[in-house]
Amino acid sequence: MAVAAVLAGCGSSDERYRDTQILERPPLLPIPKHEAALACCADEPVLPKASVTQGLGDAVSMVASKPVTLKIKQPFGTAWNNIGLALAQSEIKITDQERAQGIYYVAYQPASLFGGWLTASAKEVVYQVIVRPEGNETWVSAKPADTTEPQFESDLEEARADAEDLLYRLYETLRDDLVNQ
């Protein structure tokens, strides 16, 4: 009963305590324009922006040589991991890898000019993606893993073109789409 009496006493309906118009207010000061831009955020904490960019951007480039190679401005260990991620994100199947030799073995079937209906019957070819360190940079090349000489020169040219296609696809993924996991 005593608690009810105390609570009832706290609930005063006296209007003097609800009307705040007679209270003193701080003065309004003019703020110069150049300080107005800073004043809006002065009391807010500043957090560093998180990096939301994908890909390596300018850290990877294609070198027009024979054969075509990629140059990555990263040490071997970092580039090796990024190439593995890029192959996985490009849905290029890694069949084997030898990190000590810097070789990924990948099964790759280049895109056909006629779409997917002709490539369904085509066999995937195994390529070597060769990763080699050059100081603080890493160079990447590709070639067919089959060591036997092709019977026709056109087969050799087609294999080289497909290896270049593989490198170009890897380059685009590394440059634009690589997502670190």
N, C-alpha and C positions, 0 to 999 in steps of 0.2 A: 504494500500500500504506500509505503514511504517513497518507493522508486517512482510510482505513478505521480505522486505529488511533485517530486523534483522535476520530472520531465514536463509536466504541465506548466510549471513555472518558467521553463526555458522557452517555451513557445509563445513569446510575447507578441502581441499584435500592435505594439507601439510603432507608429509610422515614423517617428524620429530616427529610428535605426535603419529604415529602408530607403529613405530619401538621401541620395548622395550628391545632389546638386549644390549643396552649400559647402561641400568639402573643397579644400584648396587643390587646384590643378597646377601641374608644372607649366612653365611658360613655353610658348611656341617660338622656336628660334628659326630664322631663315637659314637654309642650307645652300651653299653655292653649288652650281650645276656639276662641276667636276667631282665634288665630294658626294653628290647625290647617288652617283653610280656605285660608289664604294659603300655608302651608308646602308644600302639595302641588304648587303651580305656581311656586314662587319661582325655581327654577333653569331653568324652561322659557322660551324666548323667546316673547314675545307678538307675534303678527302681527295686523295689522288685518284684520277680516273683509271678505271680498269681497262686493260687492253682488250678490245673486242675485235681487233683485226684478225682476219684469217690469212693464212699463207705466209710465205717468207718475203714476198714482194721483191725488192731489188737485191735481196741477198742471194738469189738464184738467177742464173742467166744461161742462155744457150750460146755455145761457141761454134761458129760456122767453120768447122774443120772437116777433114776426111779421116775417120768418120766423125759425125756430129757428137759433141760431148756437152755435158752440163757442168757448170762451175757453181759451187755452193760456197758462200763465204761463211763457213762454219768448220770447226775442227771435225776430224773423222768420226768420233763417237757420237756427237750430236747429229751430224749429217746422216750417219748410218741409221740411227733411230728414226729420223724424219723421213728417210727414203722408205723404210719399212712401213711407217704410218701411211705415207702417200700411196704405196702399192696397195695396201689394204683398203684405203678409202676409194681408190680407183677400181676396186674389185678385180685386181690383177692377182691371180693365185700364186703365192710363193710356194714352190715345190720343195726347195731346200735352200740352205744358206750356209756360208762358210765365212764367218766374221774375220777370222785370222787372215784369210786370203782376200777379203773384201768383195765377196761374190754372192749375189742373190740369184737363185735359179727360179725363173718365173715361167708359168704357162700363159701364153698370150696369143690372142687371136685378133688381128687388126680388124677394124670396121670395114665392111664391104661397101662398094659403091651402090650395090643393089639392095641394101638393107639387110635385115636379119634372116630372110628366107633362104639366101644362098650360104650364109655363114654357119647355119645350123649343122650342115653336113661337113663343113671344113674342120680339119683337125687342128687343135691348138699346138703350137710349136713352143718348145722350151728355149728360152733365151737366158743369157747370162747378163745380169746388170752388175757391172764392175765398178766398185767404189774404191778410189785410191786417194790417200792424203797427199797434199802438196803444201806443206807449211801449215798455216792457219786456214787454208781452203781445202775443199774436197772436189775432186773431179769424178764425173760419172759417165760411163759409156755403156753401150749394149751391143751384143752380138749373138748370133744363134749358138746354142750350146752344142749342137751336133758338130762333131769334129770331122766327119767325113766330107770330102769334097763333093759338091753338087755335080750332077751329070751335065747340066747345061748352064751356060753363063746367065741365062734369064732367071734361073732359080736362085743364083747367087745375088743378082741384083734385087730380086723380090725379097730375099731374106734381109738384105741391107736396108731396103726401104721400110720393111716391117720393124726392124730394130730402131730406125729413126722415128717411126710412128710411136713406138713404145716409149722412147725417150721424150718425145714431144708431149705425150699424154702425161708422163711423169712430171715433166717441167710445168705444165699447166696446173696440175694438182699442187705441186710444191709452191708455186708462185701465188696462186689465188685461193685455193680451197683447203689447204692443210689445216686440220683442227687438232690441236694438241689434246691428248686424252690423259 
